[in-house]
Amino acid sequence: MTPEAHQEHDDKLTSPTAPRFYQTGYCQTEGEQTTSPVPAVPSTDRSPWLQYGVAVLAVIVATAIRLQLDPLWGDNYPFITFFITMVFVAWYTGFRPSLLVLALSTLLARYLFTSPRYSLLGISLDDVVGLGFFVGISLIIALVMESQRRAQGRAEASALNAIQKQQAIERAKDDLKHSEERIRSVMDHVIDAIITIDERGRIESHNPAAQKLFGYSAAEVIGSNVNMLMPEPYHGEHDSYLANYLRTGQAKIMGIGTEVVGRRKDGSTFPMALGISEFRIGQQRFFTGICRDITERKRAKQLLIERSAEVEAANKELEAFSYSVAHDLRAPLRHIHGYIEMLAKDAEGQLSAKSQRFLKVISESSGQMGALIDDLLAFSRMGRVEMHETHVRLDDLVQACLRTLELATGGRNIVWKIPPLPAVLGDHALLQQVFANLLGNAVKYTRARDPAEIEIGCAGEEDGRLILFVRDNGAGFDMKYVHKLFGVFQRLHSADEFEGTGIGLANVRRIIARHGGRTWAESVLNEGAAFYFTVKPASAA
């Protein structure tokens, strides 16, 4: 039978619209599945009303036909039309409707066509034998038809089940084929080398990226030991490591990414990142290794280490230079300041007002330069101070800072807004310096405000760190200069407006950076400013 014929037959068998009356039975032969036109018993999947209606109608038709033949046959053949009806109904509708036909046919045949007619009593022995024969044969036919129908139903169900299983197998094959194609496509286009080996260490698969990385074609490595891609000592250790893992299950790199060295076909070696995973197919164990050349990454890492070391050395030299310069400048500056004071005392009353003003300017400038040098020394020392990280209660720390500002705040109308503050993790002395600088600035830049408002608080979290702030309603600054704010000696207000050296905020940024946090500021000119920084919460310990 041709495939086209098979398909046509399968479609006819499984079609939901095709009457089962026309379905074909299956005959299995060795080798090929064939079909033969075995007549099928119609299905009884019909309404009971239809089945019993057909049975009653068939009996009426049989009675009418027998009445038409009655002048010709007389009392002979009383059951023949009913017998034909019985066969038809048993074949078409099923066993139970055929029992109804048998009962009706027996009563009608006895009442209408056997002597004495129009009576159910007084039947002769011959008619009793004929009636018994009719009933027996009819029952046999009904039972045979029902048995055939059930056998056919089982055969149809089995055939349909076989077709469905075959279709499921075909779908599974298609799905498997598509899945394999997708996996192959991924393997062919992934940038990482992927190699699969069996329990003996023999290479099972080797994708194009692996061919490019190691220089071997798939044909050259499939079936070979994977240690051909390894230099010593990995080459000699691999087989024993694999055997030990299979025996004990103790993994050194299984399921863990690691850095190893690979060997190319030309004998050159290179660093690579390797990740290995295990999977099973049935009772067989396989291992997949994903490899990536990390030569450039290692080179970049080494370059970064070298550059970091150079920067660190330069910073240390710069700090040492700054410290040395600042320290060496203090002695002559102290002499200048001292001699100016001595000169002012000796020449008191002898100098003109203009000369006295010149001396005053020189004295103030030398004092300011001394403050700058002291701040520069403090800034340079800040990078060398060893940090001692502890739990810091900000409530206590802020109160200590406020006590140091009592002289600057005396007689001022300042509204302090200080809610309960969280504990943090950091160096107590350095964090106290941060708050001292920020609060000192807030007091200084709100000098013209009455009342001055200064707020300290927590604004939530950022990347697991607390965001703390100091906000005031003071002079503020123009945000276009915010990038200069935390630089050394950077001032956004003149010395005539507000005193200072421009080191305080630079110190704040450096201290917070050493704590792993960040600093930033927001402001509206003449409306105030807010300074933010992040630190670890005490719960991070």
QUINORZI-V797357 format. One record per pair of residues at least 24 apart in sequence whose ideal C-beta (glycine too) atoms are under 10 Angstrom apart, sorted by the first residue. I is the first residue (numbers start at 1). GAP is how many residues later the second one is. If there is no record, write none. Layout:
i=[I	I]
gap=[GAP	GAP]
This chain:
i=[1	1	1	1	5	5	6	6	6	6	9	9	9	9	10	10	10	10	10	10	11	13	13	13	13	14	14	14	14	14	19	20	20	20	20	20	21	23	23	23	23	23	24	24	25	25	25	25	25	26	26	26	26	26	26	26	27	28	28	33	33	33	35	38	38	39	39	39	40	40	40	40	40	40	41	41	41	41	41	41	41	41	41	41	41	41	41	41	42	42	42	42	42	42	42	43	43	43	43	43	44	44	44	44	44	44	44	44	44	44	45	45	46	46	46	46	48	48	48	48	50	50	51	51	51	51	51	51	51	51	52	52	52	52	52	52	53	53	54	54	54	54	54	54	55	55	55	55	55	55	55	55	55	55	55	55	55	55	55	55	56	56	56	56	56	57	57	58	58	58	58	58	58	58	58	58	58	58	58	58	59	59	59	59	59	59	59	59	59	59	59	60	60	60	61	61	62	62	62	62	62	62	62	62	63	63	63	63	63	63	66	66	66	66	66	67	67	67	69	70	70	70	73	74	74	75	75	75	75	75	75	75	76	77	77	77	78	78	78	78	78	78	78	78	78	78	78	78	78	79	79	79	79	79	79	79	79	79	79	79	79	79	79	79	80	80	80	81	81	81	81	82	82	82	82	82	82	83	83	83	83	83	83	85	86	86	86	86	86	86	86	86	87	87	87	87	87	89	89	89	89	90	90	90	90	90	90	90	90	90	90	91	91	91	91	91	91	92	93	94	94	94	94	95	95	95	95	95	95	95	95	96	96	97	98	98	98	98	98	98	98	99	99	99	101	101	102	102	102	102	102	102	103	105	105	105	106	106	106	106	106	109	190	191	192	192	192	192	192	192	192	192	193	193	193	193	193	193	193	193	193	194	194	194	194	195	195	195	195	195	195	195	195	195	195	196	196	196	196	196	196	197	197	197	197	197	197	197	197	197	197	197	197	198	198	198	198	198	198	199	199	199	199	199	199	199	199	200	200	200	200	200	200	201	201	201	201	201	201	201	201	201	201	202	203	203	203	204	204	204	205	205	207	209	209	209	209	210	210	210	210	211	212	213	213	213	213	213	213	213	214	214	214	214	214	214	214	214	214	215	215	215	215	215	215	216	216	217	220	221	226	226	227	228	228	229	229	229	229	229	229	229	230	230	230	230	230	231	231	231	231	231	231	231	231	231	232	232	232	233	234	234	234	234	234	234	235	242	245	245	245	245	246	251	251	252	253	254	254	257	257	259	259	259	260	260	262	262	262	264	270	270	270	271	271	271	271	271	272	273	273	315	316	316	318	318	319	319	319	319	319	319	320	320	321	322	322	322	322	322	322	322	323	323	323	323	323	323	324	325	325	325	325	326	326	326	326	326	326	326	326	326	326	327	327	327	327	328	329	329	329	329	329	329	330	330	330	330	330	333	333	333	333	333	333	334	334	334	335	336	336	336	336	336	336	337	337	337	337	337	337	337	337	338	339	340	340	340	340	341	364	368	368	368	368	369	371	371	371	371	372	372	372	372	373	374	374	375	375	375	375	375	375	375	375	375	376	376	376	376	377	378	378	378	378	379	379	379	379	379	379	379	379	382	382	382	382	382	382	382	382	383	383	383	383	385	385	385	385	385	385	386	387	387	387	387	387	387	387	388	388	388	388	388	389	389	389	389	389	389	389	389	390	390	390	390	390	390	390	390	391	391	391	391	391	391	391	391	392	392	392	392	392	392	392	392	392	392	392	392	392	392	393	393	393	393	393	393	394	394	394	394	394	394	394	394	394	394	394	394	394	394	394	394	395	395	395	395	395	395	396	396	396	396	397	397	397	397	397	397	397	397	397	397	397	398	398	398	398	398	398	400	400	400	400	401	401	401	401	401	401	401	401	401	401	401	402	402	402	402	402	402	404	404	404	404	405	405	405	405	405	405	408	408	408	408	408	409	409	409	409	409	412	412	412	412	412	412	412	413	413	413	413	414	414	414	414	414	414	414	414	414	414	415	415	415	415	415	415	415	415	416	416	416	416	416	416	417	417	417	417	417	417	418	418	418	418	419	419	419	419	420	420	421	421	421	421	421	422	422	422	422	422	422	422	423	423	423	423	423	424	424	424	424	424	424	424	424	424	424	424	424	424	425	425	425	425	425	425	425	425	425	425	426	426	426	426	426	426	426	426	426	427	427	427	429	430	430	430	430	430	430	430	431	431	431	431	431	431	432	433	433	433	433	434	434	434	434	434	434	434	434	434	434	434	434	434	434	434	435	435	435	435	436	436	436	437	437	437	437	437	437	437	437	437	438	438	438	438	438	438	438	438	438	438	438	438	439	439	440	440	441	441	441	441	441	441	441	441	441	441	442	442	442	442	442	442	442	442	442	443	443	444	444	444	444	444	444	444	444	444	445	445	445	445	445	445	445	445	445	445	445	445	446	446	446	446	446	446	447	447	447	447	448	448	448	448	448	449	449	449	449	452	453	454	455	455	457	458	459	459	459	461	461	462	462	462	462	463	463	463	463	464	464	464	464	464	465	465	465	465	465	465	465	465	465	465	466	466	466	466	466	466	466	466	466	467	467	467	467	467	467	467	468	468	468	468	468	468	468	469	469	469	469	469	469	469	470	470	470	470	470	470	470	471	471	471	471	471	471	471	472	472	472	472	472	472	473	473	473	473	474	474	474	474	474	474	475	475	475	475	475	475	476	476	476	476	476	476	476	476	476	476	477	477	477	477	477	477	477	477	478	478	478	478	479	479	479	479	479	479	480	481	481	482	482	482	482	482	485	485	485	485	485	485	485	486	486	486	486	486	486	486	492	492	492	505	508	509	511]
gap=[31	32	33	34	29	30	26	27	28	29	24	25	26	154	25	149	150	153	156	157	152	143	146	147	150	145	146	149	150	153	24	24	25	132	133	136	71	129	132	133	136	137	132	135	126	127	130	131	134	129	130	132	133	134	136	137	128	131	134	126	129	133	124	114	117	52	109	113	108	109	112	113	115	116	49	50	51	53	103	104	105	106	107	108	109	110	111	112	49	50	51	52	103	107	110	51	106	109	110	113	48	49	50	51	52	53	102	105	106	109	49	108	46	47	48	51	45	46	48	49	43	47	38	41	42	43	45	46	47	49	37	41	44	45	48	49	40	44	34	35	38	39	43	47	30	31	33	34	35	37	38	39	41	42	43	44	45	46	47	49	33	41	44	45	48	28	32	24	26	27	28	30	31	34	35	39	40	43	46	47	26	27	30	41	42	43	44	45	46	48	49	25	44	48	24	27	24	26	27	39	42	43	46	47	41	42	45	46	49	50	39	42	43	46	47	41	45	46	44	42	43	47	40	39	41	38	39	40	42	49	51	52	37	32	36	53	27	30	31	32	34	35	36	37	39	49	52	53	56	26	27	29	30	31	34	35	48	51	52	54	55	56	58	59	29	33	54	24	27	28	32	24	26	27	31	52	56	26	50	51	54	55	58	53	48	49	51	52	53	55	56	59	50	51	54	55	58	49	52	53	56	48	49	50	51	52	53	54	55	56	59	50	51	53	54	57	58	53	52	48	51	52	55	44	47	48	50	51	52	54	55	46	50	45	40	41	43	44	45	47	48	39	40	43	37	41	32	33	36	37	39	40	32	29	30	33	25	26	28	29	32	25	100	101	80	81	83	97	98	99	100	101	36	69	79	81	96	97	98	99	100	94	95	96	97	26	31	34	79	81	92	93	94	95	96	30	83	90	91	92	93	27	28	29	30	41	45	79	88	89	90	91	92	25	28	86	87	88	89	43	44	46	47	85	86	87	88	25	26	39	42	43	46	24	25	26	27	37	38	40	41	42	86	24	25	26	86	82	83	84	81	83	83	81	82	83	84	52	79	80	81	54	81	49	51	57	59	78	79	80	48	49	50	51	52	56	58	77	79	48	49	50	51	52	53	48	49	48	45	44	61	63	36	35	37	33	34	35	36	43	60	62	30	31	32	33	39	29	30	31	32	33	36	37	38	39	29	31	37	28	26	27	28	29	35	40	28	45	31	33	40	42	39	25	27	24	36	24	33	33	35	35	38	39	29	31	29	30	31	29	24	25	28	24	25	26	27	28	26	24	25	68	67	68	62	65	60	61	62	63	64	65	60	64	59	54	55	57	58	59	61	166	53	54	56	57	58	61	56	48	51	52	55	46	47	48	49	50	51	52	53	54	55	46	49	50	53	45	40	41	43	44	47	48	39	40	43	44	47	33	34	36	37	39	40	32	36	39	31	26	27	29	30	33	34	25	26	27	28	29	30	32	33	28	27	24	25	26	27	25	131	127	131	132	133	132	128	129	130	132	117	129	130	131	128	127	129	113	114	125	126	127	128	129	131	132	112	113	125	127	126	55	125	126	129	109	110	122	124	125	127	128	131	48	51	121	124	125	128	129	132	127	128	130	131	42	44	45	48	126	129	41	39	40	42	43	124	127	128	38	39	40	41	42	36	37	38	39	41	126	147	152	34	35	36	37	38	41	148	151	32	33	34	35	37	147	148	150	30	31	32	33	34	35	36	37	38	39	40	143	144	146	28	29	30	31	35	145	24	26	27	28	29	30	32	37	38	41	62	64	72	74	141	144	24	25	26	27	28	61	25	27	32	36	24	26	27	29	31	32	34	35	37	38	39	34	37	38	41	58	72	28	32	35	36	30	31	32	33	34	35	36	37	38	39	55	33	34	37	41	52	54	28	32	35	36	31	34	35	37	38	39	31	32	35	36	39	30	34	37	43	45	31	34	35	37	38	39	40	36	37	38	39	28	29	32	35	36	37	38	39	40	58	31	34	36	37	38	39	40	58	26	36	37	38	39	40	36	37	38	39	40	54	36	37	38	39	36	37	38	39	37	38	35	36	37	45	47	36	44	46	113	115	116	117	43	114	115	116	118	34	41	42	44	91	93	110	111	112	113	114	115	116	40	41	90	110	111	112	113	114	115	116	85	86	88	89	90	91	109	110	112	84	87	88	82	77	78	80	81	82	84	85	37	80	81	84	102	104	79	71	74	75	78	34	36	70	73	74	75	76	77	78	81	83	85	97	99	101	33	35	73	98	68	71	72	33	66	67	68	69	70	71	74	94	30	31	32	33	34	66	67	70	81	83	93	95	31	33	60	64	29	31	33	57	59	63	64	67	88	90	28	29	30	31	32	86	87	88	89	29	31	28	30	31	49	53	54	55	56	60	27	28	29	30	31	32	48	52	53	55	83	84	26	27	28	29	82	83	27	28	50	51	26	27	49	50	78	24	25	26	79	76	75	74	73	75	73	79	71	73	75	73	76	55	56	70	72	53	54	55	71	70	72	73	75	76	50	51	52	53	68	69	70	71	72	75	51	67	68	69	70	71	72	73	74	50	51	53	65	66	67	68	44	49	63	64	65	66	67	51	52	53	61	62	63	64	38	51	59	60	61	62	63	51	52	57	58	59	60	61	51	55	56	57	58	59	53	54	55	56	24	49	52	53	54	55	48	50	51	52	53	54	45	46	47	48	49	50	51	52	53	54	44	45	46	47	48	49	51	52	45	46	47	48	42	43	44	45	46	50	45	42	44	38	39	40	41	47	24	34	35	36	38	44	46	24	26	27	33	34	35	45	31	33	37	26	25	24	24]
